[in-house]
């Protein structure tokens, strides 16, 4: 698998904040087939809440706790929650409407193809803080899921690749 990016990031440049992420389908399939352990779920939610609270402190003024889950995990074929997020959310003007959403329409098709990608598409991301926080939440998930599954599957990131790719228009400074 060397040389194939684990994920690709596109649209992460002002004035556009679209932030699309494509995840290698081979990696997605392994993560999707893993049942979400309770301790992993609790840990990733707490980390996500902390990140969201730090980046959106004015949104949570007066709150001592956040009743907000930045990650929603996909159900596997066995109806268990998997380790693959179906949505990653941040606050915004329309409460929870700002997210990266897994494109389920093409998800199953792409999982069956080797070296394909499953896509996380933006929904109502209209600011740098939202895009930055979503990217931060994405990277925290990648690090945590790799750590969680390392005992069973080995280091998934290095098994595939740790390289990421930004869109060509970002590389050219547009």
Beta strands, then each sheet from edge to edge (+ up, - down):
strand 1: 7-10
strand 2: 20-24
strand 3: 71-75
strand 4: 81-90
strand 5: 98-102
strand 6: 117-123
strand 7: 164-166
sheet 1: 3+ 4- 5+ 6- 2+ 1- 7-
end
